[in-house]
Amino acid sequence: MATVEPTRHPLNESFDWPSPAGPFTTLTDAQATAFDESGFVVVEDVFSADEVAAVTAVLDRRDAEVEEFLQGMENERFSIAEAGAITFAPNLAHRDALLRSFATHHRLMGLCRDLVGPDVDLYWDQAVYKKPQKPRRFPWHQDNGYTLVDPQYYLTCWVALTDATIDNGCPHVAPGLHRLGTLQHEYVDPLGWQVFDEVADVEIAPVRAGGVVAFSSLTPHLTGPNTTSDVRKAYILQYSPAGAEIVSNDGGETIDRRPVSDGRHVFPVLRNGDPID
């Protein structure tokens, strides 16, 4: 196995990891310490079976639309999505009252308060279904490697809608590397952005339906292939500090900054530690 020599992203000129300070409202001190040291923590039993079933029913309909669209595309692909392999249905919470309520669930707000801060926005949400017809491994990447956000750290809540196991593609995490900030990625066609091929230290994060794998946007992770006969279903909810910006350049010296908030799929969820109605 190749050892990894991570390289910082060119726009990651300086970075200090913000350790969770507490007092914690949802995590235990041990869970917060695990997140601080490894860049992720598994929190089981966040949602009830009824809550999971209601959200899954909505997301199943969205996924069916995506699958039908992909089947009509050349090679049944669009960007990194592929029919029968892995599908993405993004930016749904702002259009559906039930999903918006789910995204602002008091347990998720507690995780945001504990791990992001008192002022938090929903940055991104998407259903990700890993299909059994075409087993694929999703590459090692940081979420902030796709679009560089400043502050570089935000929170990804990987909500399991079905039991996520080694066999059906649960998350694998490279612990500790989150402390370096955003790393250099390369685009591997057609799989997406990749930070490295292999890494020596890997922790596997299976989680039951209704549980959450909470990890930093800076934590390198992947999901393995689904080698079962059933669809592995997850709902990804990402939360950024209020006032975050997207940072980019054209390969030259000019750096462009624009607000993450767009008033639609990005919306406030916490202010001064209190949920936004």
N, C-alpha and C positions, 0 to 999 in steps of 0.2 A: 504493500500500500504506500502510495506517495505521501510524503510529509508536506504540510502546507506552509508556505511562507507568505502570509497575507500582506498585500500592499494596500496602503490607504488610497481612497478615491482622491483624484486631484483636487476636488473642491473641499475635501476634508483636511483643512490645513491645521486645525487644532481641535481637540475634543477632550472633554472631561466627563466621564460617566457619572450621571446623577444618582447616587445610591438612594434608595427609598429611605425616608427619614422617620416616618411614623409620627404620632401614634396611628396604628392601623385599625381600620374599621371593619375590614372584611377578611384580610389575610391574617394568619398567625405570625408571630415574630419569626418562627422557623421558616414559614413559607416565604416571607419577605426576604430573609437572608438567602434562601435558595435561589430566588429570582435575582438578587443582587450578584451572587457569585456565578451562577450558571447562565443567566439570561432568560430563564423560563421557569415556570412552575405549573404543575398540573393541579387543577382544582376540580374535584369531583362533585357531582350532585348539585350543580348550580341551578339547573332548571328541572322542573317536574316532568314526568312522562307526558302529561296533558299539554304542557307548554311546548314541549318538543314536537308533539304530534301536530298541534295547530300550525306551528311555523313550517314544519316539513310539508304539510299539505299545500301551503302557499308556494313554497320554493319548488316543489315538484312540478307545479304548473309552469313556473318560469323556466325550469330546466327543460321541460318538454318542448317549449318554444325554441330554446337555444339548440337543442339536439336536432329539431326539424330544420332550422336554419343551416346548421353545419352540414347536414346530409345533402343539402343542395349546393354546397360549395365544392370547388375543385379539390380533389383529394380529401374531401370531407373535413377541411381544416380552415380556420381563420385565426391568424396570429398564432398564439400558443394553445388554442383550444382545438380539440379534435373529437369528432363524433365517435362514440364508443370507447373513448380513452379518458379525457378529462374535459369538463365543461365549466364555464364561468358565467354567472348571471350577476352583473354588477349593479350597484347603486339602486337598490330596491327600497330601502327603508323610508326614504323621503316620499315615496309614492304609495305606501301601504300602511294604514294605521296600525295593523297588528304587528308588522315588522318594526315599525318605529317604536312601539311599546316594548317589543322584545329588545331592541337595541338600547333602550334606556331603562332596562330592568334594574331594580335596586341593587342586585348582586354585582352586575356589571359596573354600575356607577360606583359601587364600593371599591372594585378593583381599580377603576380609573382614579378615584380619590387617593388610594393607597400608592399607586405606581406612576401616575402622571402628575397630579397636582389638583389644585382647587378649581382651575379654569380649563375646561376640556371641550373639544369639539369632536363629533363623529366625522372622521376623515374619509373613510371608505368602507363599503360593505359589499359582500358578494357571496353568493352560493357557489361552492366548489364541489362538484360531484365527480368522483373517480369511478369510471366504468370498468366492468370486468371483461368486455369484449377485446380490448387492446391494452394489456397491462403495460403501463409506462411508469418509470421513475421520474419524478419532477426534480430538477437540478438543485444542487446546493446554492442558496441565494440568501441575501438579506432583503427584507421588504423595502428598506430604504435604498437598495441597489437598483430598484426599478425606477423610482422617481425620488430624487434627493430632496428631502424635506429638512428645513432648519427651523427649530432645533432638530437635530438628527434623530433624537429618540422619540418614538411614539409607541403606543401599546397595541399589539395584535392579540385579539381574543379569538382563538380557533375553537369554535363551538361544535362539538360532536353531535350530530343528529342521529347517527347510528353508532354503535360501538366501533371505535377506531382501533384496529389491531395491527400487529406486524404484517399479517397476511393480506389485509385490505388497504394498506397505505396510510398508517398513522404517521405523525410527525417524527422525524429524527433531527436531533439538535447537536450542533457543535458548541459545547459550553465554553464560556469564558471569553470568546472572541468579540463579544459585544462591547467590551471595554475599549476596543481600538477605534470605535466609530465606524463610519461607512467605508467599506473596502472597495477596491477596484473590481468591477465585473466585466465579463465579456459575453457577447450574445452568441449563443449556440443554437443555430437554426436546426430544427424548428421548435426546440424545447424552451427557449427563453434565456434570461440572464443567469449567468453562472459565476460564482465567486471562486470555486475550485472544483476539481474532479473528485478528490477524496480528501479525507482528513483523518488523523489518527485517533482523536478522542471524540467519540460519538455516544450520545445518550438517546435512548428510544423512549418515546412518550405516548404509550397507549392510553386511551381515555374512554370511559363509558359514555353512552348516549346521555346527553344532559350535562356532561362535564365540559370543562374549558381548559385548553392549553394556552396559558397567557405567556407571551414572550415579547421581547423587545423587537422593534423594527430593525435592530442592529444584530440580532442573533442569527447566525447562519443556520439554515434548516432546509430539509427536504421532506417529501413524502414518498414512500416506497410504492411499488406497483401493487395494484389490486389483483391478487391471484385467486380470489374467491369467485363465487357465482353471483354475488349481490353487489349493488351499488354502495360505495362508501360515500356518505353525505356529510358535508360540513358547511357551516355558515360562518364566514370570516367577518369580524367587526373590528375596525381599526380606529383608534382614538388618539388625536394629536393635541398638544398644548394649544390653547387659544392663541391666535396671532401667528401661527406657524406660516412659513413661506416655502414655496417651491423654488429651488435654486438650480440654475442651469447656465450653460454657456455653449457657444457654437464651436468650441475647440480653440478659440482665440482667447484674447485677454478680457473681453467684455463678459461680465457676469450679470445675468438677468435674475431678478427676484420678483415674484408675484404672490399675492396672498393665496393660501390654500382655500380659504373660505370663499364659496361661490353663492351662498344663499339658497342653494337647492339641496344637492346630496350631501354637502358639508354643512352641518348645523350644530349649534351649541347644545351640549348636554349637561354640563356642570358650570356653575359660576359661584365663586366663593365657597366651593364645596357643596353647594345645594343643587339638586336636580332642576333642570329647566322644564316647566310644564309644556 
